[in-house]
Amino acid sequence: MTPAGTTSAVLDAQGVSKRFGAVVALKDASLQVGRGEIVALMGANGAGKSTLVKILTGALKRDSGHVRIHGRDVRLTSPGAARASGLVPIYQEPSLIPDLDVADNLRLCETPVEPFRHWVAELGIADLRMDDAIRALPLATLRILDLARALAVEPDVLMLDEMTAALPTDLVERVLRTVRAQADAGRSVIYVSHRFREIAAICDRATVLREGLTVGNLKIEPGIEEHIVELMLGGAVTAPERQATAARRAPGEARLKVRGLRAGTRLSDVSFDLYRGEVLGLVALEGQGQDELFDVLAGNRPALAGGLEVDGKAVAFHHPADAIAEGLTLVPGDRAHALLMSRSVRENIAVPLLARIRNWGAIAMGDEAARVGAAIERLQIDTRAQGEVRRLSGGNQQKVTIARWIAKGVKTLLLFDPTRGIDIRTKRQIYALVRELADQGAAVLFYTSELAEIRLACDRVVVIFNGRVVDSFDAAEADEARLMRAAYGLTAKDAVPA
């Protein structure tokens, strides 16, 4: 391992800056990584992490500063040039072309097929076909494909930008072992993550950004977490608090009843109740039916069997508009699918306020502006770059996907991994918002791939394994050992309505 600050660093970036119009993304960012070293790149959303990664990999042009690879000054003009120099990134969102199949995506970037197949299998995806359409694959599988494609070219520096944020625990463990093995073999890794447990498990150092500046460079050691958080947020922080609504529940208050639901090939028999004023957590490993469940509840696919009741009335959804009409609104796991990236913050939030085409008439612009403005203020959305949502940080983009339903009015909110890839401050804002909505009578279904979130944000939890509910209990009892045992099917409890 090469200590920071030596001339033998594989990658050495100093004084990097980048501006997008009036928005300063980077002011003076520096980062070094030595051979065989894993460096965590940390900071709150909007601190400049993803911008720095994109500059280092040629996706963006820096305004000032220098970058050296193996001691040689380089100006990387494209991702292809970075790749040729040995720097291969995995960005926050999948970089595969959805309208092509796996094989065509490999051909586009000249990825060798056999090494790719090896890494796909090594990372736990056993049933992939080369003619599988990218559009039909779940998000977690796409992340594994991105990593396998990068490993197949044997990079000198591997850059992982929130690689594990969309992955269930079993795949996360495989990725961490693989990344550590890459470093042990002499390759360098830049690891962007908000998950302290992962950073503590595999990283050697942490470089911390705040407001576009490098504010810390620390060795990873026990007890360092609070110091890193203080550097990221600019001061001391306190632990988030939660209030349980379980005590307020009473028979007859169910907002949504799911009975014997079956859909696709993975969701086989799921039943539970979701109450008004409740945040119900959902835990499942990859491919256990959670995607299909949310698709049915949001009207994106039909159920093959079973039934739904909303406020005591049997319903069947054939289109997302049907679910929305019954008050069920979805915040999907992939915010890129939910947002109009080239449109403004206000336009994105206002979308649900427009009536369906057959009901279009005069738009109450004053009311719309007031609702949108209130939602922006409530979620503290950064609107400096509101000309285009794609210019926002990941956390602010996620706030926009939630704000549009806040502006419309929330009855039942379906949150699919809503804090994936966002920073601690924004996570706490979302936890607080979810609790506030529940306190006002909304019902919230909260799927998360981070087990610790169950106790922070939820009142109860249901666990799905092999397409069935295998356990359900109060969130106060949801220690990670119990959740993991249930998620792996290691429970004697039969599937019962929650």
Secondary structure, 3 states (H helix, E strand, C coil): CCCCCCCCCCEEEEEEEEEECCEEEEEEEEEEECCCCEEEEECCCCCCHHHHHHHHCCCCCCCEEEEEECCEEECCCCHHHHHHCCEEEECCCCCCCCCCEHHHHHHHCCCCHHHHHHHHHHCCCCCCCCCCEHHHCCHHHHHHHHHHHHHCCCCCEEEEECCCCCCCHHHHHHHHHHHHHHHHCCCEEEEECCCHHHHHHHCCEEEEEECCEEEEEEECCCCCHHHHHHHHHCCCCCCCCCCCCHHHCCCCCEEEEEEEEEECCCEEEEEEEEECCCEEEEECCCCCCHHHHHHHHCCCCCCCEEEEEECCEEECCCCHHHHHHCCEEEECCCHHHCCCCCCCHHHHHHHHHCCCHHHCCCCCHHHHHHHHHHHHHHHCCCCCCCCCHHHCCHHHHHHHHHHHHHHHCCCEEEEECCCCCCCHHHHHHHHHHHHHHHHCCCEEEEECCCCCHHHHHCCEEEEEECCEEEEEEEHHHCCHHHHHHHHCCCCCCCCCCC
